[in-house]
Amino acid sequence: MPFFEQKDDINRKVDYNHSQPVSVIACFNPEGKIMPVYVSLEDLYGNICKTKIESIKYTKDGHGCTTYCCVYSNGYRKRQMNLTFFIEKHLWVLENY
């Protein structure tokens, strides 16, 4: 019997109908927690734009994932987006895009 068996029922599944995989540049804080810094978003014309995340309003730890409520600027307007990092899959997704 193996020492560690992964249980699929404890890890949240990625719902690709309500989330889109995205590229993220992230850093680690001194406690070892990962924090998103930049995200690549597609504009209306299909161009990929790197967007700086100005702040994190809150984080929510789930089963096998962490969700970040991020604030970024779109021109002169502040916007929010939810980024979720799936730990086992090493995957960032944009929720409800």
C-alpha positions in Angstrom: 0.0 0.0 0.0 1.5 3.4 -1.0 2.4 5.9 1.7 0.3 8.6 0.1 -2.8 8.2 -1.9 -4.4 11.2 -3.6 -8.1 11.5 -3.0 -9.9 13.2 -5.9 -12.9 14.0 -3.7 -11.0 16.5 -1.5 -9.6 18.5 -4.5 -11.9 20.9 -6.1 -12.4 20.3 -9.8 -11.8 23.0 -12.4 -15.1 24.1 -14.0 -14.0 25.3 -17.5 -17.5 26.6 -18.2 -17.1 29.4 -15.5 -13.3 29.8 -15.5 -10.6 30.5 -18.0 -6.9 29.4 -17.5 -4.6 32.4 -17.5 -0.9 33.1 -17.2 0.2 34.7 -13.9 3.5 36.0 -12.6 3.5 35.4 -8.9 5.9 35.8 -5.9 6.2 34.3 -2.5 6.1 36.2 0.7 8.4 35.5 3.7 5.9 33.0 5.1 5.9 31.0 1.8 2.5 32.0 0.6 2.1 32.6 -3.1 0.8 36.0 -4.3 -0.1 37.0 -7.8 1.6 40.1 -9.2 0.7 40.2 -12.9 -1.9 38.5 -15.0 -2.2 38.2 -18.8 -5.7 39.3 -20.0 -7.1 39.4 -23.5 -8.6 42.7 -24.6 -11.5 43.2 -27.0 -9.3 42.9 -30.1 -7.7 39.6 -29.0 -4.4 41.1 -27.8 -2.8 39.7 -24.7 -2.1 42.5 -22.1 0.0 42.1 -19.0 -2.0 43.6 -16.1 -0.4 44.6 -12.8 -2.4 43.5 -9.7 -2.4 46.5 -7.4 -3.7 44.8 -4.3 -5.3 41.7 -2.9 -8.6 42.4 -1.0 -8.8 39.0 0.5 -7.8 35.3 0.0 -9.9 32.3 0.5 -8.4 28.8 1.1 -10.4 26.0 -0.3 -9.9 22.3 -0.8 -6.8 22.1 -3.0 -7.0 25.7 -4.2 -6.7 29.3 -3.1 -8.9 32.1 -4.4 -7.6 35.7 -4.5 -9.8 38.8 -4.9 -7.5 41.1 -6.9 -7.7 44.8 -7.6 -6.3 46.2 -10.9 -6.7 49.4 -12.9 -8.4 49.5 -16.3 -7.5 53.0 -17.5 -8.7 55.2 -14.7 -11.1 52.7 -13.2 -10.4 50.2 -10.4 -11.7 46.7 -11.2 -11.8 43.4 -9.3 -11.2 39.9 -10.5 -11.1 36.5 -8.8 -8.0 34.4 -9.5 -7.9 30.8 -8.3 -4.7 28.8 -8.0 -5.2 25.0 -8.0 -2.3 23.7 -6.0 -2.0 20.1 -7.3 -2.5 21.1 -10.9 -0.3 24.3 -10.7 -3.0 26.1 -12.6 -4.3 29.7 -12.4 -7.8 30.4 -13.6 -9.9 33.6 -13.9 -13.3 32.9 -12.3 -16.5 34.1 -14.0 -14.8 35.7 -17.0 
